[in-house]
């Protein structure tokens, strides 16, 4: 199993999260993939997926705040 090697972006505390209830986060994994902590919105968004998009039963649609992704942009590799 892959391991977390670094956070992408700034810690949730720097984005205003002071507790455990609002901590979206993005991590780079040792295999080059990324892991995301966000709000599970699968039920609300699944029916609205474009016709050329799909997800497996084991996949979830996860929402992260705009600020989380924007503040991670500088840390996301180009290749």
PDB file with one MODEL, atoms N, CA, C and O in Angstrom:
MODEL        1
ATOM      1  N   UNK A   1       0.838  -1.182   0.000  1.00  0.00           N
ATOM      2  CA  UNK A   1       0.000   0.000   0.000  1.00  0.00           C
ATOM      3  C   UNK A   1       0.882   1.244   0.000  1.00  0.00           C
ATOM      4  O   UNK A   1       1.916   1.286   0.666  1.00  0.00           O
ATOM      5  N   UNK A   2       0.472   2.218  -0.730  1.00  0.00           N
ATOM      6  CA  UNK A   2       1.209   3.473  -0.827  1.00  0.00           C
ATOM      7  C   UNK A   2       1.166   4.232   0.501  1.00  0.00           C
ATOM      8  O   UNK A   2       0.276   4.017   1.325  1.00  0.00           O
ATOM      9  N   UNK A   3       2.140   5.120   0.692  1.00  0.00           N
ATOM     10  CA  UNK A   3       2.201   5.921   1.917  1.00  0.00           C
ATOM     11  C   UNK A   3       2.171   7.402   1.584  1.00  0.00           C
ATOM     12  O   UNK A   3       2.580   7.813   0.497  1.00  0.00           O
ATOM     13  N   UNK A   4       1.683   8.203   2.527  1.00  0.00           N
ATOM     14  CA  UNK A   4       1.686   9.650   2.374  1.00  0.00           C
ATOM     15  C   UNK A   4       3.124  10.140   2.512  1.00  0.00           C
ATOM     16  O   UNK A   4       3.808   9.815   3.483  1.00  0.00           O
ATOM     17  N   UNK A   5       3.581  10.933   1.526  1.00  0.00           N
ATOM     18  CA  UNK A   5       4.940  11.454   1.614  1.00  0.00           C
ATOM     19  C   UNK A   5       4.961  12.959   1.892  1.00  0.00           C
ATOM     20  O   UNK A   5       5.928  13.466   2.459  1.00  0.00           O
ATOM     21  N   UNK A   6       3.896  13.681   1.495  1.00  0.00           N
ATOM     22  CA  UNK A   6       3.864  15.112   1.814  1.00  0.00           C
ATOM     23  C   UNK A   6       2.482  15.689   1.595  1.00  0.00           C
ATOM     24  O   UNK A   6       1.684  15.166   0.817  1.00  0.00           O
ATOM     25  N   UNK A   7       2.216  16.769   2.290  1.00  0.00           N
ATOM     26  CA  UNK A   7       0.990  17.541   2.109  1.00  0.00           C
ATOM     27  C   UNK A   7       1.153  18.407   0.867  1.00  0.00           C
ATOM     28  O   UNK A   7       2.240  18.920   0.601  1.00  0.00           O
ATOM     29  N   UNK A   8       0.094  18.567   0.122  1.00  0.00           N
ATOM     30  CA  UNK A   8       0.069  19.470  -1.024  1.00  0.00           C
ATOM     31  C   UNK A   8      -0.707  20.705  -0.572  1.00  0.00           C
ATOM     32  O   UNK A   8      -1.902  20.625  -0.289  1.00  0.00           O
ATOM     33  N   UNK A   9      -0.034  21.828  -0.507  1.00  0.00           N
ATOM     34  CA  UNK A   9      -0.669  23.056  -0.035  1.00  0.00           C
ATOM     35  C   UNK A   9      -0.354  23.297   1.425  1.00  0.00           C
ATOM     36  O   UNK A   9       0.614  22.769   1.971  1.00  0.00           O
ATOM     37  N   UNK A  10      -1.192  24.104   2.042  1.00  0.00           N
ATOM     38  CA  UNK A  10      -0.966  24.500   3.430  1.00  0.00           C
ATOM     39  C   UNK A  10      -1.851  23.679   4.364  1.00  0.00           C
ATOM     40  O   UNK A  10      -2.879  23.156   3.935  1.00  0.00           O
ATOM     41  N   UNK A  11      -1.465  23.559   5.633  1.00  0.00           N
ATOM     42  CA  UNK A  11      -2.290  22.820   6.597  1.00  0.00           C
ATOM     43  C   UNK A  11      -3.668  23.474   6.764  1.00  0.00           C
ATOM     44  O   UNK A  11      -3.808  24.683   6.581  1.00  0.00           O
ATOM     45  N   UNK A  12      -4.676  22.679   7.108  1.00  0.00           N
ATOM     46  CA  UNK A  12      -6.012  23.233   7.322  1.00  0.00           C
ATOM     47  C   UNK A  12      -6.031  24.394   8.319  1.00  0.00           C
ATOM     48  O   UNK A  12      -6.827  25.321   8.168  1.00  0.00           O
ATOM     49  N   UNK A  13      -5.170  24.355   9.327  1.00  0.00           N
ATOM     50  CA  UNK A  13      -5.144  25.441  10.317  1.00  0.00           C
ATOM     51  C   UNK A  13      -4.805  26.781   9.672  1.00  0.00           C
ATOM     52  O   UNK A  13      -5.254  27.821  10.153  1.00  0.00           O
ATOM     53  N   UNK A  14      -4.021  26.778   8.592  1.00  0.00           N
ATOM     54  CA  UNK A  14      -3.684  28.017   7.891  1.00  0.00           C
ATOM     55  C   UNK A  14      -4.812  28.484   6.977  1.00  0.00           C
ATOM     56  O   UNK A  14      -4.773  29.595   6.448  1.00  0.00           O
ATOM     57  N   UNK A  15      -5.819  27.628   6.794  1.00  0.00           N
ATOM     58  CA  UNK A  15      -6.990  27.997   5.992  1.00  0.00           C
ATOM     59  C   UNK A  15      -8.194  28.279   6.878  1.00  0.00           C
ATOM     60  O   UNK A  15      -9.319  28.395   6.391  1.00  0.00           O
ATOM     61  N   UNK A  16      -7.953  28.389   8.190  1.00  0.00           N
ATOM     62  CA  UNK A  16      -9.023  28.763   9.105  1.00  0.00           C
ATOM     63  C   UNK A  16      -9.706  27.635   9.835  1.00  0.00           C
ATOM     64  O   UNK A  16     -10.645  27.885  10.590  1.00  0.00           O
ATOM     65  N   UNK A  17      -9.274  26.396   9.645  1.00  0.00           N
ATOM     66  CA  UNK A  17      -9.876  25.281  10.363  1.00  0.00           C
ATOM     67  C   UNK A  17      -9.263  25.196  11.757  1.00  0.00           C
ATOM     68  O   UNK A  17      -8.047  25.085  11.909  1.00  0.00           O
ATOM     69  N   UNK A  18     -10.118  25.248  12.762  1.00  0.00           N
ATOM     70  CA  UNK A  18      -9.623  25.177  14.139  1.00  0.00           C
ATOM     71  C   UNK A  18     -10.070  23.909  14.843  1.00  0.00           C
ATOM     72  O   UNK A  18      -9.729  23.691  16.005  1.00  0.00           O
ATOM     73  N   UNK A  19     -10.826  23.076  14.153  1.00  0.00           N
ATOM     74  CA  UNK A  19     -11.304  21.842  14.763  1.00  0.00           C
ATOM     75  C   UNK A  19     -11.257  20.712  13.762  1.00  0.00           C
ATOM     76  O   UNK A  19     -10.736  20.872  12.659  1.00  0.00           O
ATOM     77  N   UNK A  20     -11.793  19.584  14.137  1.00  0.00           N
ATOM     78  CA  UNK A  20     -11.757  18.407  13.281  1.00  0.00           C
ATOM     79  C   UNK A  20     -12.897  18.318  12.286  1.00  0.00           C
ATOM     80  O   UNK A  20     -12.999  17.326  11.564  1.00  0.00           O
ATOM     81  N   UNK A  21     -13.760  19.330  12.225  1.00  0.00           N
ATOM     82  CA  UNK A  21     -14.940  19.225  11.381  1.00  0.00           C
ATOM     83  C   UNK A  21     -14.833  19.881  10.023  1.00  0.00           C
ATOM     84  O   UNK A  21     -15.766  19.780   9.226  1.00  0.00           O
ATOM     85  N   UNK A  22     -13.729  20.552   9.726  1.00  0.00           N
ATOM     86  CA  UNK A  22     -13.605  21.245   8.451  1.00  0.00           C
ATOM     87  C   UNK A  22     -12.141  21.233   8.031  1.00  0.00           C
ATOM     88  O   UNK A  22     -11.467  22.263   8.043  1.00  0.00           O
ATOM     89  N   UNK A  23     -11.664  20.052   7.660  1.00  0.00           N
ATOM     90  CA  UNK A  23     -10.227  19.904   7.404  1.00  0.00           C
ATOM     91  C   UNK A  23      -9.932  19.265   6.051  1.00  0.00           C
ATOM     92  O   UNK A  23      -9.214  18.266   6.004  1.00  0.00           O
ATOM     93  N   UNK A  24     -10.459  19.805   4.938  1.00  0.00           N
ATOM     94  CA  UNK A  24     -10.093  19.208   3.653  1.00  0.00           C
ATOM     95  C   UNK A  24      -8.583  19.291   3.473  1.00  0.00           C
ATOM     96  O   UNK A  24      -7.950  20.248   3.919  1.00  0.00           O
ATOM     97  N   UNK A  25      -8.012  18.291   2.820  1.00  0.00           N
ATOM     98  CA  UNK A  25      -6.568  18.231   2.674  1.00  0.00           C
ATOM     99  C   UNK A  25      -6.219  17.408   1.448  1.00  0.00           C
ATOM    100  O   UNK A  25      -7.015  16.585   0.997  1.00  0.00           O
ATOM    101  N   UNK A  26      -5.016  17.633   0.906  1.00  0.00           N
ATOM    102  CA  UNK A  26      -4.531  16.907  -0.256  1.00  0.00           C
ATOM    103  C   UNK A  26      -3.114  16.431   0.057  1.00  0.00           C
ATOM    104  O   UNK A  26      -2.295  17.184   0.583  1.00  0.00           O
ATOM    105  N   UNK A  27      -2.837  15.159  -0.276  1.00  0.00           N
ATOM    106  CA  UNK A  27      -1.538  14.562   0.002  1.00  0.00           C
ATOM    107  C   UNK A  27      -0.984  13.874  -1.230  1.00  0.00           C
ATOM    108  O   UNK A  27      -1.732  13.283  -2.009  1.00  0.00           O
ATOM    109  N   UNK A  28       0.345  13.952  -1.409  1.00  0.00           N
ATOM    110  CA  UNK A  28       1.012  13.182  -2.445  1.00  0.00           C
ATOM    111  C   UNK A  28       1.419  11.848  -1.831  1.00  0.00           C
ATOM    112  O   UNK A  28       1.905  11.795  -0.702  1.00  0.00           O
ATOM    113  N   UNK A  29       1.215  10.771  -2.588  1.00  0.00           N
ATOM    114  CA  UNK A  29       1.524   9.431  -2.113  1.00  0.00           C
ATOM    115  C   UNK A  29       2.830   8.929  -2.724  1.00  0.00           C
ATOM    116  O   UNK A  29       3.282   9.433  -3.752  1.00  0.00           O
ATOM    117  N   UNK A  30       3.417   7.947  -2.087  1.00  0.00           N
ATOM    118  CA  UNK A  30       4.708   7.422  -2.528  1.00  0.00           C
ATOM    119  C   UNK A  30       4.652   6.812  -3.924  1.00  0.00           C
ATOM    120  O   UNK A  30       5.688   6.699  -4.579  1.00  0.00           O
ATOM    121  N   UNK A  31       3.476   6.418  -4.396  1.00  0.00           N
ATOM    122  CA  UNK A  31       3.361   5.858  -5.746  1.00  0.00           C
ATOM    123  C   UNK A  31       3.066   6.920  -6.802  1.00  0.00           C
ATOM    124  O   UNK A  31       2.840   6.592  -7.967  1.00  0.00           O
ATOM    125  N   UNK A  32       3.066   8.207  -6.395  1.00  0.00           N
ATOM    126  CA  UNK A  32       2.818   9.298  -7.329  1.00  0.00           C
ATOM    127  C   UNK A  32       1.372   9.736  -7.417  1.00  0.00           C
ATOM    128  O   UNK A  32       1.075  10.768  -8.019  1.00  0.00           O
ATOM    129  N   UNK A  33       0.470   8.973  -6.829  1.00  0.00           N
ATOM    130  CA  UNK A  33      -0.941   9.353  -6.800  1.00  0.00           C
ATOM    131  C   UNK A  33      -1.190  10.378  -5.708  1.00  0.00           C
ATOM    132  O   UNK A  33      -0.280  10.719  -4.952  1.00  0.00           O
ATOM    133  N   UNK A  34      -2.412  10.868  -5.623  1.00  0.00           N
ATOM    134  CA  UNK A  34      -2.797  11.844  -4.610  1.00  0.00           C
ATOM    135  C   UNK A  34      -3.983  11.317  -3.816  1.00  0.00           C
ATOM    136  O   UNK A  34      -4.844  10.625  -4.360  1.00  0.00           O
ATOM    137  N   UNK A  35      -4.025  11.643  -2.541  1.00  0.00           N
ATOM    138  CA  UNK A  35      -5.153  11.304  -1.673  1.00  0.00           C
ATOM    139  C   UNK A  35      -5.798  12.606  -1.220  1.00  0.00           C
ATOM    140  O   UNK A  35      -5.115  13.600  -0.977  1.00  0.00           O
ATOM    141  N   UNK A  36      -7.123  12.586  -1.110  1.00  0.00           N
ATOM    142  CA  UNK A  36      -7.879  13.786  -0.761  1.00  0.00           C
ATOM    143  C   UNK A  36      -8.775  13.497   0.438  1.00  0.00           C
ATOM    144  O   UNK A  36      -9.468  12.480   0.479  1.00  0.00           O
ATOM    145  N   UNK A  37      -8.753  14.401   1.408  1.00  0.00           N
ATOM    146  CA  UNK A  37      -9.734  14.383   2.490  1.00  0.00           C
ATOM    147  C   UNK A  37     -10.735  15.474   2.147  1.00  0.00           C
ATOM    148  O   UNK A  37     -10.369  16.641   2.007  1.00  0.00           O
ATOM    149  N   UNK A  38     -11.973  15.100   2.013  1.00  0.00           N
ATOM    150  CA  UNK A  38     -13.012  16.059   1.671  1.00  0.00           C
ATOM    151  C   UNK A  38     -14.369  15.548   2.100  1.00  0.00           C
ATOM    152  O   UNK A  38     -14.479  14.530   2.784  1.00  0.00           O
ATOM    153  N   UNK A  39     -15.379  16.252   1.698  1.00  0.00           N
ATOM    154  CA  UNK A  39     -16.747  15.891   2.041  1.00  0.00           C
ATOM    155  C   UNK A  39     -17.292  14.924   1.000  1.00  0.00           C
ATOM    156  O   UNK A  39     -17.256  15.218  -0.195  1.00  0.00           O
ATOM    157  N   UNK A  40     -17.791  13.784   1.433  1.00  0.00           N
ATOM    158  CA  UNK A  40     -18.381  12.809   0.521  1.00  0.00           C
ATOM    159  C   UNK A  40     -19.685  13.387  -0.022  1.00  0.00           C
ATOM    160  O   UNK A  40     -20.649  13.577   0.719  1.00  0.00           O
ATOM    161  N   UNK A  41     -19.702  13.665  -1.325  1.00  0.00           N
ATOM    162  CA  UNK A  41     -20.884  14.238  -1.970  1.00  0.00           C
ATOM    163  C   UNK A  41     -21.412  13.309  -3.057  1.00  0.00           C
ATOM    164  O   UNK A  41     -22.116  13.749  -3.966  1.00  0.00           O
ATOM    165  N   UNK A  42     -21.076  12.037  -2.965  1.00  0.00           N
ATOM    166  CA  UNK A  42     -21.453  11.074  -3.989  1.00  0.00           C
ATOM    167  C   UNK A  42     -22.958  11.046  -4.216  1.00  0.00           C
ATOM    168  O   UNK A  42     -23.418  11.120  -5.355  1.00  0.00           O
ATOM    169  N   UNK A  43     -23.703  10.941  -3.165  1.00  0.00           N
ATOM    170  CA  UNK A  43     -25.157  10.844  -3.299  1.00  0.00           C
ATOM    171  C   UNK A  43     -25.745  12.082  -3.973  1.00  0.00           C
ATOM    172  O   UNK A  43     -26.640  11.972  -4.811  1.00  0.00           O
ATOM    173  N   UNK A  44     -25.246  13.242  -3.609  1.00  0.00           N
ATOM    174  CA  UNK A  44     -25.793  14.491  -4.147  1.00  0.00           C
ATOM    175  C   UNK A  44     -25.357  14.766  -5.585  1.00  0.00           C
ATOM    176  O   UNK A  44     -26.101  15.390  -6.341  1.00  0.00           O
ATOM    177  N   UNK A  45     -24.163  14.310  -5.976  1.00  0.00           N
ATOM    178  CA  UNK A  45     -23.616  14.685  -7.281  1.00  0.00           C
ATOM    179  C   UNK A  45     -23.599  13.567  -8.317  1.00  0.00           C
ATOM    180  O   UNK A  45     -23.427  13.841  -9.505  1.00  0.00           O
ATOM    181  N   UNK A  46     -23.771  12.328  -7.904  1.00  0.00           N
ATOM    182  CA  UNK A  46     -23.648  11.185  -8.805  1.00  0.00           C
ATOM    183  C   UNK A  46     -24.557  11.291 -10.028  1.00  0.00           C
ATOM    184  O   UNK A  46     -24.105  11.059 -11.149  1.00  0.00           O
ATOM    185  N   UNK A  47     -25.801  11.629  -9.835  1.00  0.00           N
ATOM    186  CA  UNK A  47     -26.763  11.702 -10.946  1.00  0.00           C
ATOM    187  C   UNK A  47     -26.422  12.824 -11.921  1.00  0.00           C
ATOM    188  O   UNK A  47     -26.863  12.794 -13.070  1.00  0.00           O
ATOM    189  N   UNK A  48     -25.654  13.804 -11.486  1.00  0.00           N
ATOM    190  CA  UNK A  48     -25.303  14.921 -12.340  1.00  0.00           C
ATOM    191  C   UNK A  48     -23.986  14.771 -13.082  1.00  0.00           C
ATOM    192  O   UNK A  48     -23.558  15.697 -13.771  1.00  0.00           O
ATOM    193  N   UNK A  49     -23.334  13.614 -12.953  1.00  0.00           N
ATOM    194  CA  UNK A  49     -22.090  13.407 -13.684  1.00  0.00           C
ATOM    195  C   UNK A  49     -22.342  13.512 -15.187  1.00  0.00           C
ATOM    196  O   UNK A  49     -23.384  13.061 -15.663  1.00  0.00           O
ATOM    197  N   UNK A  50     -21.415  14.095 -15.942  1.00  0.00           N
ATOM    198  CA  UNK A  50     -21.563  14.147 -17.398  1.00  0.00           C
ATOM    199  C   UNK A  50     -21.672  12.736 -17.975  1.00  0.00           C
ATOM    200  O   UNK A  50     -21.238  11.770 -17.348  1.00  0.00           O
ATOM    201  N   UNK A  51     -22.242  12.623 -19.146  1.00  0.00           N
ATOM    202  CA  UNK A  51     -22.469  11.302 -19.748  1.00  0.00           C
ATOM    203  C   UNK A  51     -21.173  10.547 -20.025  1.00  0.00           C
ATOM    204  O   UNK A  51     -21.186   9.319 -20.109  1.00  0.00           O
ATOM    205  N   UNK A  52     -20.060  11.255 -20.168  1.00  0.00           N
ATOM    206  CA  UNK A  52     -18.791  10.577 -20.436  1.00  0.00           C
ATOM    207  C   UNK A  52     -17.979  10.335 -19.166  1.00  0.00           C
ATOM    208  O   UNK A  52     -16.799   9.995 -19.243  1.00  0.00           O
ATOM    209  N   UNK A  53     -18.597  10.505 -18.003  1.00  0.00           N
ATOM    210  CA  UNK A  53     -17.941  10.261 -16.711  1.00  0.00           C
ATOM    211  C   UNK A  53     -18.664   9.137 -15.986  1.00  0.00           C
ATOM    212  O   UNK A  53     -19.876   8.968 -16.121  1.00  0.00           O
ATOM    213  N   UNK A  54     -17.903   8.375 -15.216  1.00  0.00           N
ATOM    214  CA  UNK A  54     -18.512   7.317 -14.410  1.00  0.00           C
ATOM    215  C   UNK A  54     -17.618   7.075 -13.212  1.00  0.00           C
ATOM    216  O   UNK A  54     -16.497   7.581 -13.151  1.00  0.00           O
ATOM    217  N   UNK A  55     -18.115   6.303 -12.262  1.00  0.00           N
ATOM    218  CA  UNK A  55     -17.316   5.924 -11.102  1.00  0.00           C
ATOM    219  C   UNK A  55     -17.645   4.489 -10.744  1.00  0.00           C
ATOM    220  O   UNK A  55     -18.766   4.025 -10.951  1.00  0.00           O
ATOM    221  N   UNK A  56     -16.670   3.798 -10.213  1.00  0.00           N
ATOM    222  CA  UNK A  56     -16.874   2.426  -9.757  1.00  0.00           C
ATOM    223  C   UNK A  56     -17.586   2.460  -8.406  1.00  0.00           C
ATOM    224  O   UNK A  56     -17.612   3.495  -7.741  1.00  0.00           O
ATOM    225  N   UNK A  57     -18.151   1.349  -8.010  1.00  0.00           N
ATOM    226  CA  UNK A  57     -18.860   1.272  -6.727  1.00  0.00           C
ATOM    227  C   UNK A  57     -17.957   1.618  -5.547  1.00  0.00           C
ATOM    228  O   UNK A  57     -18.433   2.127  -4.532  1.00  0.00           O
ATOM    229  N   UNK A  58     -16.671   1.349  -5.671  1.00  0.00           N
ATOM    230  CA  UNK A  58     -15.737   1.638  -4.579  1.00  0.00           C
ATOM    231  C   UNK A  58     -15.215   3.079  -4.612  1.00  0.00           C
ATOM    232  O   UNK A  58     -14.480   3.480  -3.710  1.00  0.00           O
ATOM    233  N   UNK A  59     -15.576   3.860  -5.628  1.00  0.00           N
ATOM    234  CA  UNK A  59     -15.132   5.251  -5.736  1.00  0.00           C
ATOM    235  C   UNK A  59     -16.192   6.196  -5.181  1.00  0.00           C
ATOM    236  O   UNK A  59     -17.388   5.907  -5.238  1.00  0.00           O
ATOM    237  N   UNK A  60     -15.741   7.325  -4.646  1.00  0.00           N
ATOM    238  CA  UNK A  60     -16.626   8.328  -4.077  1.00  0.00           C
ATOM    239  C   UNK A  60     -16.341   9.667  -4.754  1.00  0.00           C
ATOM    240  O   UNK A  60     -15.214   9.918  -5.182  1.00  0.00           O
ATOM    241  N   UNK A  61     -17.337  10.510  -4.851  1.00  0.00           N
ATOM    242  CA  UNK A  61     -17.159  11.884  -5.311  1.00  0.00           C
ATOM    243  C   UNK A  61     -16.906  12.715  -4.063  1.00  0.00           C
ATOM    244  O   UNK A  61     -17.749  12.793  -3.170  1.00  0.00           O
ATOM    245  N   UNK A  62     -15.727  13.339  -4.014  1.00  0.00           N
ATOM    246  CA  UNK A  62     -15.310  14.075  -2.828  1.00  0.00           C
ATOM    247  C   UNK A  62     -15.159  15.549  -3.182  1.00  0.00           C
ATOM    248  O   UNK A  62     -14.569  15.892  -4.206  1.00  0.00           O
ATOM    249  N   UNK A  63     -15.693  16.412  -2.333  1.00  0.00           N
ATOM    250  CA  UNK A  63     -15.597  17.855  -2.528  1.00  0.00           C
ATOM    251  C   UNK A  63     -14.563  18.426  -1.576  1.00  0.00           C
ATOM    252  O   UNK A  63     -14.578  18.137  -0.380  1.00  0.00           O
ATOM    253  N   UNK A  64     -13.656  19.247  -2.121  1.00  0.00           N
ATOM    254  CA  UNK A  64     -12.727  20.026  -1.306  1.00  0.00           C
ATOM    255  C   UNK A  64     -13.014  21.489  -1.599  1.00  0.00           C
ATOM    256  O   UNK A  64     -13.476  21.839  -2.686  1.00  0.00           O
ATOM    257  N   UNK A  65     -12.744  22.314  -0.646  1.00  0.00           N
ATOM    258  CA  UNK A  65     -13.026  23.737  -0.830  1.00  0.00           C
ATOM    259  C   UNK A  65     -12.145  24.329  -1.923  1.00  0.00           C
ATOM    260  O   UNK A  65     -11.045  23.843  -2.187  1.00  0.00           O
ATOM    261  N   UNK A  66     -12.640  25.371  -2.543  1.00  0.00           N
ATOM    262  CA  UNK A  66     -11.883  26.081  -3.571  1.00  0.00           C
ATOM    263  C   UNK A  66     -10.544  26.562  -3.006  1.00  0.00           C
ATOM    264  O   UNK A  66      -9.506  26.449  -3.659  1.00  0.00           O
ATOM    265  N   UNK A  67     -10.582  27.096  -1.787  1.00  0.00           N
ATOM    266  CA  UNK A  67      -9.353  27.606  -1.167  1.00  0.00           C
ATOM    267  C   UNK A  67      -8.321  26.499  -0.993  1.00  0.00           C
ATOM    268  O   UNK A  67      -7.129  26.729  -1.201  1.00  0.00           O
ATOM    269  N   UNK A  68      -8.762  25.303  -0.615  1.00  0.00           N
ATOM    270  CA  UNK A  68      -7.837  24.182  -0.440  1.00  0.00           C
ATOM    271  C   UNK A  68      -7.103  23.891  -1.741  1.00  0.00           C
ATOM    272  O   UNK A  68      -5.881  23.744  -1.744  1.00  0.00           O
ATOM    273  N   UNK A  69      -7.832  23.807  -2.836  1.00  0.00           N
ATOM    274  CA  UNK A  69      -7.212  23.479  -4.110  1.00  0.00           C
ATOM    275  C   UNK A  69      -6.346  24.621  -4.632  1.00  0.00           C
ATOM    276  O   UNK A  69      -5.253  24.376  -5.144  1.00  0.00           O
ATOM    277  N   UNK A  70      -6.806  25.848  -4.515  1.00  0.00           N
ATOM    278  CA  UNK A  70      -6.023  26.996  -4.975  1.00  0.00           C
ATOM    279  C   UNK A  70      -4.714  27.109  -4.200  1.00  0.00           C
ATOM    280  O   UNK A  70      -3.665  27.392  -4.780  1.00  0.00           O
ATOM    281  N   UNK A  71      -4.777  26.888  -2.894  1.00  0.00           N
ATOM    282  CA  UNK A  71      -3.565  27.003  -2.078  1.00  0.00           C
ATOM    283  C   UNK A  71      -2.639  25.812  -2.260  1.00  0.00           C
ATOM    284  O   UNK A  71      -1.482  25.858  -1.840  1.00  0.00           O
ATOM    285  N   UNK A  72      -3.128  24.750  -2.878  1.00  0.00           N
ATOM    286  CA  UNK A  72      -2.287  23.582  -3.183  1.00  0.00           C
ATOM    287  C   UNK A  72      -1.656  23.677  -4.571  1.00  0.00           C
ATOM    288  O   UNK A  72      -0.703  22.957  -4.868  1.00  0.00           O
ATOM    289  N   UNK A  73      -2.171  24.542  -5.404  1.00  0.00           N
ATOM    290  CA  UNK A  73      -1.741  24.624  -6.797  1.00  0.00           C
ATOM    291  C   UNK A  73      -0.230  24.733  -6.953  1.00  0.00           C
ATOM    292  O   UNK A  73       0.342  24.053  -7.805  1.00  0.00           O
ATOM    293  N   UNK A  74       0.422  25.554  -6.169  1.00  0.00           N
ATOM    294  CA  UNK A  74       1.866  25.755  -6.298  1.00  0.00           C
ATOM    295  C   UNK A  74       2.657  24.486  -5.982  1.00  0.00           C
ATOM    296  O   UNK A  74       3.783  24.335  -6.454  1.00  0.00           O
ATOM    297  N   UNK A  75       2.094  23.578  -5.199  1.00  0.00           N
ATOM    298  CA  UNK A  75       2.789  22.349  -4.805  1.00  0.00           C
ATOM    299  C   UNK A  75       2.493  21.162  -5.734  1.00  0.00           C
ATOM    300  O   UNK A  75       3.096  20.100  -5.582  1.00  0.00           O
ATOM    301  N   UNK A  76       1.578  21.330  -6.687  1.00  0.00           N
ATOM    302  CA  UNK A  76       1.221  20.225  -7.575  1.00  0.00           C
ATOM    303  C   UNK A  76       2.228  20.188  -8.724  1.00  0.00           C
ATOM    304  O   UNK A  76       2.383  21.174  -9.445  1.00  0.00           O
ATOM    305  N   UNK A  77       2.912  19.055  -8.897  1.00  0.00           N
ATOM    306  CA  UNK A  77       3.915  18.964  -9.950  1.00  0.00           C
ATOM    307  C   UNK A  77       3.284  19.108 -11.348  1.00  0.00           C
ATOM    308  O   UNK A  77       2.127  18.744 -11.555  1.00  0.00           O
ATOM    309  N   UNK A  78       4.057  19.639 -12.291  1.00  0.00           N
ATOM    310  CA  UNK A  78       3.578  19.769 -13.662  1.00  0.00           C
ATOM    311  C   UNK A  78       3.595  18.434 -14.394  1.00  0.00           C
ATOM    312  O   UNK A  78       2.836  18.235 -15.342  1.00  0.00           O
ATOM    313  N   UNK A  79       4.434  17.542 -13.971  1.00  0.00           N
ATOM    314  CA  UNK A  79       4.506  16.237 -14.631  1.00  0.00           C
ATOM    315  C   UNK A  79       4.776  15.158 -13.605  1.00  0.00           C
ATOM    316  O   UNK A  79       4.873  13.982 -13.957  1.00  0.00           O
TER     317      UNK A  79
ENDMDL
END
